[in-house]
C-alpha cells in the first residue's frame, strides 16, 4: 500500500508537481527551525530530499509520503518513515517524522498523518518498533509524539548538529495494547 486516506488527508507517493510547493515549505525559516541545523532549503535541495525519499521507498518499502488535503488536493507537507542512521544507539531504528507548512499547524493534520503512518509501519510493513526523535523545546512535535502514545526512552545529542534530542519509541505490543 503506497497510499493512505484519513478523514481529511491523502498520504501518497511524490509527483513532479510536488517540488515547488514542498520547496516553499522548506523555504520557511519557522518551519525549518527544528529540523537539522535549522537552515532553509532551496529548490535543488528539496529535489534531492524527494529523490532520497523515493530511493528509500524502493530500498526499504517505506519512506516519506507527500501529504495532501483531500478537499483541495493541496500539498501541505510530508510525513513518513526513514531508517535512523545519525544517532548513537539507534542505528537499526525506523523513525517517524513530519513536516507541514506553517498555515496548516494547529489543526491536527500532523497527528492525523502520523497516526496513519504509525499504523502503516506496525501493521502493513510489519515493523516491530518505531521511534521519533525530537529536539528539546519543540513542543509542537512533543504534542504529536504524546498523541502517538510513544514513550520517552532517552536523551542524547545529535552528533551532526550538536542539539539535545529526545528519543521516543513504541513497539508493536504497546501499539496494540
N, C-alpha and C positions, 0 to 999 in steps of 0.2 A: 504494500500500500504506500503510494507516494503522494497521496492527497488525503487530507483530513478536513472534515467540516465540523464546525462547532456551531452553536446557535447564531453567532454573529460573524464568524471568520472562516476563511478558507486558507489552509496551510498547504502549500503546493511547491513543486519544483520551480526553479528560476527560468525566466524567459528573457530575451533580449530587451523587452520593454521595461524590465525592472531596473536596469542600470541607472538611468537618470534619477528616478525617484529615490532609489537607495542612496545614490551619491549625495542627494540633497539632505537626506537624514544624516549621513556621515559627515556632512559639512557643518553641522550644528554643534558648536562647542559645548553647549549644555547637554546634548545627547551623549557626546563622546567623553564627557567629564570623568566617568567612572570606568572607562574601557581602555585597556592597555596603558599607555603613558598619558592618555588624555588628549592626544592630538587628533585633529580632524583629518579626514581622508578625502582626497580628490577623486575625480572620475577614474583615473587609471588604477589607483589603489583599490577603489571599490570594485572595479572589474576583476582585479587579481583576487580579491576576497571571494567574490562569487565563483570564480574559477576553482579556488581551493575547496569551497563548499561542495561544488559539483564533483570534484575528484573524490572527496570523502564519501559522497553518496555511492560512487562507483566502487570504491575500495572497501568500504565498511558496511554498506547497506543502510546507512543513515547519514544525516548531515543537517545543515540549517535549511529550514523551509522559508520561502517567501510567505509573508502574512498579508492577506488581502481582506478588505472589508467585503462581506457578502453582498451588501446592498448596493455598493457603488463600484466594486471591482478595483478600488484604490489600494495601492501598496502602502502598508503602514509600517512595515519593518521586517524583522527576521526573528525566528525562534527555532531552536533545534538542538542537535546533539553533535558533539565532537569528541575525539579522543584527547584527553588531557595529557599533554606532554611536558608542560613547562614547570610544574611544581614538584618539589621533592615529595616522595612517599605517595605520589598519586599517578604514577606512570601508566598504569593499566586502566585507570578510571575513565568512564564516559561522563562528560559534563553536559548539563543542560544550560543553555544561555538564551538571552532575549535582548532585543534592541528595537525600540519603537520610536517613531517620530514624536517630537515633543507635543504636538497638538493631539496626540492620542493617549497621553498619560492620564492617569487618574480615572479611567473609565472601565477598568477591569480587563482590558484586552490582553495585557501581558499574562495575567493569571489564567485567563481562559485558554490562551495559546499554550502556555507552559503545562497546564493540566493535560491537555490533549497530547502534547509531546511526551510527557512522562508516561502516560498510558501506552502510547505507541512504543516507547522504549522497552517497557517492562512486559507488555503483553504481546505486541506484534513482533518485535525484534528479539524477544527472549533474553534481554539483558537481566542480570541478577541484581545490578546495583547502578545507581546514577548519583552523581554529585553535582553540587552547584558551588561555584567559587564567587565570593562576594567581597569587594573591598570594604574595609571598615568605614562606616559612615554613609554607605549607600543605602539609605533607609527604604527607598522605593523597592530595590531588589530584595532587601531583607523581608519586606512585606510579602512579596511574591513567594519567596522561599518558605516563609511561615505557612502560607496558604497551601503549599505543596506537602506540608507535614514532614519536611526534611529536618533532620536532627543535626545540630551543630556538633561537629566532631573535633575540630582543632583550629588553631590559628597558626598561620605561617607567614612567610614573606615571599612575595613574588620575586624570584631571582632576576627576572629581566628588568623590572621597573622599580623594585625596592619598596613596593607598597605592602602594608599589612593586609592580609586577606583571611577570611574565614572559609573553611571547607564544611559544607553541609552535605549530608548523604541520606539516601533512602534505599532500602533493598526491597526485593520483591515481597518478602513476607511482611514487612512493615506496611508496604503499599496495599496489600490485600487485606491486612488486618484492619 
